[in-house]
């Protein structure tokens, strides 16, 4: 009888030891693979950045990058943001309370403030920030440029930031969630007729701005079951004469709630009263909608929110 107990005890000890070995081995592999990823961080500039450790101090000079950091639970490492950052928290209030530092304007961030913080990593955007990025890199700072042109690029950026911050599992979970939500919308609208959609960027009575085929917002409209009425323009943003919009006769009109370029949006009744607009299907059928411009302008983790809202507009 005692022999049975001895054997059972030995078996249990062996199992525990084996499990401990597997756990330690797996954890070691996970840590090693995570640290290995730091050696090959390639951003949207096709620039390779090498980190030797996960960053403890991160400066974000792009609101979309800030949203990614907080969405993957790396927000506790953020020490500075721009004056335009307002999600997922009221960062202006944090700055006023002394709990966050502002680097100022998005287009021309304050480099003196950034360097005074001596960050381990800086997340930036492309375009207007190119000169600032080049200067910071010349000074020896580690900078990742996040400048995606489509949804796939957004998902890759999330993975990149996850690799850079040691939040790989969180980044993967976020990517999977976004992907599943987008797939659900695609399936829901697959057999629906596609309305012609006009998305307004900026309005003037003579000429206005909208999105062309290469703007990432055009892909959002397509996935949500609509057709960008200016998809034949192979550029990002397109300036057009208002008569061209009237001739194309959109079924749906979407306007940014913040009124891009003007700071505020007129009421929808005022929009409907614009010269010549009463002849368009969207106005006659009262299919004008407002959307939070931040989720449209920022190529970040709220991309699924934007698609879901578009789908609700197009296929109520």
C-alpha positions in Angstrom: 0.0 0.0 0.0 2.8 2.3 0.9 4.5 1.5 -2.4 1.4 2.9 -4.3 1.6 6.1 -2.3 5.3 6.5 -3.1 4.7 5.9 -6.8 1.8 8.4 -6.8 4.0 10.9 -5.0 6.8 10.5 -7.5 4.4 10.8 -10.5 3.0 14.1 -9.1 6.4 15.5 -8.5 7.5 14.6 -12.0 4.4 16.2 -13.5 4.8 19.4 -11.5 8.5 19.6 -12.5 7.6 19.0 -16.1 4.9 21.7 -16.0 7.3 24.1 -14.4 9.9 23.4 -17.0 7.4 23.9 -19.9 6.2 27.2 -18.3 9.6 28.6 -17.7 10.8 27.5 -21.2 7.7 29.0 -22.8 8.0 32.2 -20.9 11.6 32.4 -21.9 10.8 31.9 -25.5 8.0 34.6 -25.3 10.4 37.1 -23.7 13.2 36.3 -26.1 10.9 36.6 -29.2 9.5 39.9 -27.8 13.0 41.3 -27.3 14.0 40.0 -30.7 11.2 42.1 -32.2 12.8 45.2 -30.9 15.7 44.6 -33.2 13.6 45.0 -36.3 11.0 47.8 -36.0 10.3 48.9 -39.5 7.8 51.8 -39.8 5.8 53.4 -42.6 8.9 55.4 -43.7 10.5 51.9 -44.3 12.9 53.1 -41.6 14.4 50.4 -39.3 14.6 51.3 -35.6 16.4 49.2 -33.1 15.6 49.3 -29.4 17.5 47.5 -26.7 14.7 47.5 -24.1 11.1 48.3 -23.9 10.6 52.1 -23.6 9.7 53.6 -20.3 9.1 57.1 -21.6 7.1 57.6 -24.8 6.3 60.9 -26.5 3.4 60.8 -29.0 3.2 63.6 -31.6 0.2 62.1 -33.4 -3.3 61.7 -31.9 -3.8 58.4 -33.8 -0.6 57.1 -32.3 -1.8 58.1 -28.8 -5.0 56.2 -29.3 -3.1 53.1 -30.3 -0.9 53.3 -27.2 -3.9 53.5 -24.9 -5.8 50.9 -26.8 -3.1 48.3 -26.2 -2.6 49.3 -22.5 0.7 51.1 -23.0 -0.7 54.5 -22.0 1.2 54.4 -18.7 4.4 55.0 -20.6 3.2 58.1 -22.4 4.8 61.3 -21.0 3.7 63.8 -23.6 1.1 64.4 -26.4 0.1 67.2 -28.7 -2.6 69.9 -28.1 -4.9 68.0 -30.4 -5.0 64.8 -28.4 -8.4 64.3 -26.9 -9.1 60.6 -26.8 -9.5 58.3 -24.9 -9.0 61.0 -22.2 -9.2 64.8 -21.9 -5.4 65.3 -22.1 -5.7 69.0 -22.0 -7.1 68.7 -18.5 -4.2 66.4 -17.6 -1.7 69.0 -18.9 -3.4 71.7 -17.0 -3.2 69.6 -13.8 0.5 68.9 -14.4 -0.1 65.2 -15.1 0.9 65.3 -18.7 3.3 67.4 -20.9 2.2 69.0 -24.1 4.5 69.2 -27.1 2.2 71.8 -28.7 1.1 71.9 -32.2 0.7 68.7 -34.3 2.2 70.2 -37.5 5.1 71.8 -35.7 5.7 70.0 -32.3 8.0 71.7 -29.8 11.3 69.9 -30.2 12.8 71.6 -27.1 10.1 70.2 -25.0 10.5 66.7 -26.6 14.2 66.6 -26.0 13.9 67.9 -22.5 11.9 64.8 -21.6 14.6 62.5 -23.1 12.1 59.9 -24.3 13.0 56.3 -25.1 10.6 56.3 -28.0 8.8 58.9 -30.1 5.7 58.0 -32.2 5.1 60.4 -35.1 3.1 60.8 -38.3 4.2 61.5 -41.8 3.6 64.4 -44.1 4.0 67.7 -42.2 6.1 66.1 -39.5 8.9 64.9 -41.8 11.2 67.7 -40.9 10.7 67.3 -37.2 11.2 63.5 -37.5 14.5 64.0 -39.4 15.7 66.4 -36.8 14.9 64.1 -33.9 16.6 61.1 -35.6 19.6 63.3 -36.3 19.8 64.0 -32.6 19.8 60.3 -31.9 16.2 59.7 -30.8 14.2 56.6 -31.7 11.3 57.6 -33.8 8.6 55.4 -35.4 6.5 57.0 -38.1 2.9 55.8 -38.3 1.5 56.9 -41.6 -0.9 54.2 -42.9 -2.8 54.6 -46.2 -5.4 51.9 -45.6 -6.9 49.7 -43.0 -4.3 47.0 -43.4 -1.7 49.7 -42.7 -3.5 50.6 -39.5 -3.5 47.0 -38.3 0.2 46.7 -39.0 0.8 49.9 -37.1 -1.0 48.5 -34.1 1.2 45.4 -34.3 4.3 47.5 -34.7 3.6 49.6 -31.6 2.7 46.4 -29.7 6.1 45.0 -30.6 7.9 48.2 -29.6 6.2 48.4 -26.2 6.1 44.8 -25.1 2.3 44.7 -25.6 2.2 42.1 -28.3 -0.6 40.1 -26.9 -2.7 43.2 -26.4 -2.0 44.4 -29.9 -3.0 41.0 -31.3 -6.2 41.0 -29.4 -7.0 44.5 -30.6 -6.3 43.6 -34.2 -8.5 40.5 -34.0 -11.3 42.5 -32.5 -11.1 45.2 -35.2 -10.9 42.6 -37.9 -13.9 40.6 -36.7 -16.1 43.8 -36.4 -15.1 44.8 -39.9 -15.9 41.3 -41.2 -19.3 41.5 -39.5 -20.1 44.7 -41.4 -18.9 43.3 -44.7 -21.2 40.3 -44.3 -24.2 42.4 -43.2 -24.0 44.7 -46.3 -22.8 42.1 -48.8 -26.1 41.9 -50.7 -27.2 45.5 -50.3 -27.3 48.1 -53.1 -24.5 50.6 -52.7 -25.6 54.2 -52.4 -23.5 57.0 -53.9 -21.8 58.8 -51.0 -20.3 62.3 -50.8 -18.0 62.9 -47.8 -17.3 66.6 -47.3 -13.9 67.7 -46.1 -14.3 71.4 -46.6 -17.0 73.5 -48.2 -17.0 76.8 -50.0 -19.8 78.1 -52.2 -17.6 78.0 -55.4 -15.2 75.1 -54.8 -15.0 72.5 -52.1 -12.8 69.6 -51.0 -13.6 65.9 -50.7 -11.8 62.5 -50.7 -10.5 60.8 -53.8 -9.8 57.1 -54.4 -6.5 57.1 -52.6 -7.8 58.6 -49.3 -8.1 55.9 -46.7 -11.6 57.1 -45.9 -12.7 55.9 -49.3 -11.9 52.4 -48.3 -14.1 52.8 -45.2 -17.0 53.9 -47.3 -16.6 50.9 -49.6 -16.4 48.4 -46.8 -19.5 49.9 -45.2 -21.5 49.3 -48.3 -21.3 52.6 -50.1 -19.5 54.1 -53.2 -17.4 57.2 -52.9 -18.9 59.5 -55.5 -15.5 60.8 -56.5 -13.7 57.4 -56.5 -12.6 58.1 -60.1 -10.2 60.7 -58.8 -6.9 58.9 -58.2 -5.7 61.2 -55.5 -6.1 61.6 -51.7 -8.0 64.8 -51.5 -9.8 66.4 -54.4 -10.9 70.0 -55.0 -14.0 70.3 -57.1 -16.5 72.8 -58.4 -19.8 72.5 -56.6 -21.6 71.9 -59.9 -19.7 68.6 -60.3 -21.2 67.4 -57.0 -24.7 68.4 -58.1 -24.2 66.6 -61.4 -23.1 63.4 -59.7 -26.2 63.5 -57.4 -25.2 61.6 -54.2 -27.7 59.4 -52.4 -26.0 60.0 -49.0 -24.0 63.0 -47.7 -21.7 62.7 -44.7 -20.3 65.8 -43.0 -17.7 65.9 -40.2 -19.3 67.1 -37.0 -16.3 69.4 -36.3 -16.6 71.2 -39.6 -13.2 70.6 -41.0 -11.5 73.8 -42.1 -14.2 76.1 -40.5 -14.0 74.9 -36.9 -17.8 74.4 -36.7 -20.5 72.9 -38.9 -23.6 74.7 -39.9 -26.9 73.0 -39.1 -28.1 70.4 -41.5 -30.9 72.7 -42.5 -28.4 75.3 -43.6 -26.5 72.7 -45.5 -29.7 71.6 -47.3 -30.3 75.2 -48.3 -27.0 75.6 -50.1 -27.5 76.8 -53.7 -28.5 74.0 -56.0 -28.4 71.3 -53.3 -32.1 70.8 -53.2 -31.9 68.9 -56.5 -29.8 66.1 -55.1 -31.2 62.8 -54.0 -29.6 63.0 -50.6 -31.2 66.3 -49.7 -34.6 65.4 -51.2 -34.6 62.1 -49.2 -33.2 63.8 -46.0 -30.1 61.5 -46.0 -27.5 63.9 -44.5 -25.5 62.7 -41.6 -22.8 64.0 -39.2 -19.9 62.0 -37.9 -17.2 62.6 -35.4 -14.4 63.7 -37.7 -11.7 62.4 -35.4 -12.6 58.7 -36.1 -12.5 59.5 -39.8 -9.3 61.6 -39.9 -7.3 59.5 -37.5 -6.0 56.3 -39.0 -6.1 54.5 -35.7 -7.8 51.9 -33.6 -11.3 53.4 -34.0 -11.4 52.4 -37.6 -14.1 49.8 -36.9 -16.2 52.5 -35.2 -16.1 54.6 -38.4 -17.1 51.7 -40.6 -20.0 50.7 -38.3 -21.3 54.3 -38.3 -21.0 54.6 -42.1 -22.9 51.3 -42.5 -25.6 52.6 -40.2 -25.9 55.7 -42.4 -25.9 53.8 -45.7 -28.1 50.9 -44.7 -30.3 52.0 -41.8 
